[in-house]
């Protein structure tokens, strides 16, 4: 099967799936051997910070925690991830507070009859009731619908990068830190104007059958450490039709991550820190790597 040319919507949809650990299922793996995702490091004085682009949830037995990545994690005094929510309570509370529509409000009433019927058909085809998402805000319904086919493929979310790092380093009592909060992540989408949310859901419904192949292509590029290919898949033409979403979801967060790295580099106490954030934040133009370079900080490619 030939994968269709990714539209900016498909990139946007797949980007959401890959970047938000609170909402994302595991991704498909066509690779069977060891994976070698990209790894960078920055250094100032006696402080070294490794930068690793994650896919937040992975298939069982995905062999990525090896070689330079494993060595960097094992050598680090601290592991920093997008959020720190090991028991999931903060994420569940954020979803419960932000995802539901007000009482008496129905998602189906916001859609055209054609889109409402198509949404019901998509859900029915996956074995869910046709009104399964009717009590949810459009942005959350869109992300949920995007991920349902992948969940049905049987992947276990406990195999994500963050979970595996935690398991590997648990015996060393490594310091853990989160750069963002679950509620802050969800607020990015929850604060979008309602019209943008509905448009996004409509696009998910219309392009539903093309999501899986694009996600698989992104995973393959990640596993090979092909940052240029990943950037092309995720970023090419991104923002031309929805600059607000791109700015909030990507550009502003890249600056936040870069500022966090710079602050830690300049701290007086030396440290070795392993920073793991969504792979899309380290790929392409205006990435965290680019933001650091603009401030005179060179990131060396390690793998």
N, C-alpha and C positions, 0 to 999 in steps of 0.2 A: 504494500500500500504506500503510495506517495503522500508525504505529509504536505498539506496545503501551505502556501506562503503565509507566514504569520502576519496577521493584521495587528495594528497597534492595540486593538482591543484584546486580542489573544495574548499578546505580551503582557498587557496590564493585568489580565486575569491570572495568567501563570505567575506573574510577579507576586501578586497577592498570595497565591498558594504557597510560593516558596519563601516568602519573607515573614509571614506571621505565624509564629510557633503556637500561639494560642488556638488557632483554628485549623491547622494544617494536618492532613493525614500523611501517611508515608508515600513515598514516590516510587514509581516502578524502576526496576533495575534490569537493563538488558546485559549489563556487564556481569561476568562470572568470576574474573580474577581479581587481584588486588587493584584497588583504586588509588589514584594519586592526585587528590584535589590540590588546588593552588594554596601556597603558604608564603607569606611575606614576613619580614621582621624590620623593625626600626630600632635604632639604638641611640642613646645619648648618655655619655658617661658610663656608669656601671649599670644602667637600666636598659633592659631589652624587652621589647613588646612584640610578640608574634601576632600576626593578623591572619585569621583563617575564615574563609567563607563557608558557611554551613548550608546544608539542607536540613531543616529542623527535624524531620522524621524520615527514616530510611527503611528499606526492606530488611528483613532478617538476613543475617550473614553478610551484609555489605562490608567488605574488607577495606576500610579506608584509614583506620587508626593504626598506621604502620609507618616505618621509615622516619623521615624528618618530622612528620606531624606527631607521631608518638614520642619521639625524642624531645620535641619542643614542649609538649604537654607535661612530660615527666620531669623536665627541668624547671618548670614554672612554679613560682611561689603562690600564684593567684590565677584563677580562671574566671574571666569576665565574659558574660553572655548578655544577649539583649535584655532578657528579664531573668530574675531569680525567683522562682516559684516552684520549688521542688515538690510540694504536696498538691499543687494545683488549685489551692483554695482561692488565691487572689484572682486567678483567671476565671474561675467559676463565678466568683462574685461580680467581676467586671462584666461578664457575659450576661448574667442575670439582671444586672442593672441597666445595660445598654441595648441589648438585642431585642427585647419584646416591644411590640407596639402598645400604645395605650389601650386600656380596656375598651372594648366596643369598636376598635378599629381593625380592619381586615386588609391584609396585603392584596387579596384578589380585587378589592374595590379600587385599588390604585392602578390596575393594569387594564389594558384594552381587552375586550372579550377574546381576541385571537391569542394574545400573550397569556392570558389566564388559562385558556384551554391548553396551550402548548406547555406551560409550566406543569399543569396537572398530568399531562401525558409523560413528560420527562420523569416525574416522581413515580408515577404508576409503573413505568418501565423498569425502574430500579427497585420496585417492591415496596414503595412507601405510599401511604394515603395521598390522594391528590391535593388534600388541604394541609399536608404536613407542615408547610412553612407559613401558613396563613396568619399566624400570630406574630411573625417576626418582621422587623424593619427591613426595607429592601436591601440595604447593604449587607446585612447578615444573611439574608436569604440567598443573595448572590454568591457569597463566599461558600456558604453551606452547599448549595447546589453544585458549585464548581468542584467540590471535594468528594461528593458522594460516590461517583464512579470509582475513584481511587480507593476509598474505604472498602468498597465491595470487592476489590481485588485482593483483600485479605492481608494487608500489611499491618504490622504492629507498631503503633506510635512509640513504644518503649525503646525502639532501636534508633532514635534520633541522635544526632551529633552530641547535643548537650547531655542527654541521658548517658551515653556511652563514656563521655569524658568524666561525668560524675562518678560512674561506676569504676572506671579505671583508677581514678585518683583518690577514691574515698579513703583508702588505707593510709594516705599521707596527710590527711586533714588539711588539704590545701584550702586557702582562703577562697571563698566564692563571692562574686559581686554581680549586680545587674545594672546595666546602663540605663534602661528604661523600666517602666512598670506595665503590667498587663492592661490596666485601665488606660494608661497613656497611649498604648498601641491601638486599642479599640476606639479610642476617642478620635483618632485620625479619620476613620471611616464614618463614625457616628456623627461627626460634625459636618459632613458634606451636606450641601443643600439636598432636600428631598428629591428634586428633579434629577440631580446627578445620580442619586442612589437608584431611582427607578430606571434611568437610562442604562446604568450598569447592569442591573438585573435583566433587563430586556436583552442586552447583548449576550449575557451568559446563556439565556434560553435559546437565542438564535444560533449561537456558535457552539453549543454544547458538545456536539460530536467531534469537534476538532481540538478539544482541550487536552485529552490524554496524549496524543502524539507529540504535542509541543512540550509538555512536561517531560516526557521521556527523552526528547532531544536535549533539553536543558540538563537533565540528570546525567546524560552521557557526556556532555561537555564538562560538567563539574567533575565527574569521576576521572577524566583525562587531564584535569588541570588546564583546560583550554579556556582561559579567561577571556580571550578575544572572541571566541565563538559564543561563549555564554553571554558576553556583553551584547553581541549582535542579536542573539535570540531574545534577550530581555529588554534591550534599550533602543534598538533601531526604530526610528520614527516615533518613539515613545514621547508623549507630551504634546504632539501636534494637535490632538483633538481633545485632550483633557489635561491642560497644564496645571490646574488646581490639584488634581489627584497626584500628579507626578511631583509637584513641589512638596506637598504635605507628606507623601508616602516615602519619597526617595531623597530629594535634594536636601530638605531641612534635616532629615534624620542622618544623612551622611555627615553633615556639618556637626551634628551633635556627637556622633561617634568619633569624628576626627578631633574635636575639642577635648573629648574625654581622654583620648590617647595622648594628646599634647600635654594635658594637665599632669597625667601620670609620669610622662617622660621627664617633666621638669621638677618633680618632687625631690626633696633632698635625700630621702631614704631610697637606696638602690633596691631594685626588684626585677624579677623576671615574670612577665605576665603573658598569659595566653588569652587573646581576645577572639571570641567566636561570634560573628554576626552573619546575618543572611548573605548568601553568596552574591546577590545582586548589588549589595552595597560596596563591594570591592571590585566590581567589573565596570569597564566602560568610562565614558566621559563624566566628569563631575562626581566620581566615586570618592570613597574615603581616601584611597591612595592619591587621587588628584588633589583633594583638599589638603592633605599633608604636604604634598610637593609644593603647593602654592605658598605654604608657610616655611619652606626651606627644609622640610624633613623628607629624606629619601627613604623609600621602602625597598629593601632588597628582596628579590624573589629567592626563596629558599627551596621551594618545590614547585 
